[in-house]
Amino acid sequence: MDDFLWRALLAGLGVALISGPLGCFIVWRRMAYFGDTLAHSALLGIALGFLLNLKGSIFSNLTLNTLLTLTTLGVCIAIALLLVILQSQKRLATDTLLGILAHSGLSLGLVALAFLQGEGLRIDLYAYLFGDLLAVTLIDLYWIYGGGALVLLCLVWIWQSLLSITVHEELAAVEGVPVKWVRLLFMLMVAIVIAVAMKIVGILLITSMLIIPAAAARSFARTPEQMAIFASLIGGMAVVLGLYMSWEWDTPSGPSVVVAATSLFIVTFLFPFSALFKLYE
């Protein structure tokens, strides 16, 4: 295998490893729209990174990929914090706030990139919207596995608390769980995953890697921990199948991974393996 295929495979598996357990909580807590909001806002971070690189700044000694990851991460974290602040005002429903932030961030990013391209800067917008898994570099791998390790450690640390507020938030608060801080930390972890994984399947499709494997894992799992493990395994299978499709039929790598994940979900939906487990028992 060529080096770029190995890097693509390692990057995809790294994203699948972390998006599996994190995606389970997104499915349980019905936060798919929140993931879309952060992902769409990531385009604004990309535009900011290109602007800082073009104009020159204190970050000029960083590589472009590193700068784009840092600015995307900063914007995603800012959007998550802004959402928490706006939710506390209770003037608008959460889904309304998410819709405003998602479409505003995406539109601002597209307009900013259009101005930058007007100044002669060449930007492969398609790669950022839909991913370019085969163009992953070693720097990208460092970000994926470094950020993924940080998120996994935090997730293990707050696992029981996050599970408690997912089951019953009011009861968890009575039992002494710091609900607001746990919720905020979870939002920040989602922001980190989206920032480091945007190159894999793109900002328009990254939420699918959080949701589809977790949804497919429902047929296998009988405990939350099993569902998290199975979600990572299904995500890894989707990456392998998607890369094979991309290599064999010359299809876009990011969408191919999502198509593979969707196919695995359809199989688990049509053939509920949990019923087989019950029959065996």
Order of alpha helices (4+ residues) and beta strands (2+ residues): alpha-alpha-alpha-alpha-alpha-alpha-alpha-alpha-alpha-alpha-alpha-alpha
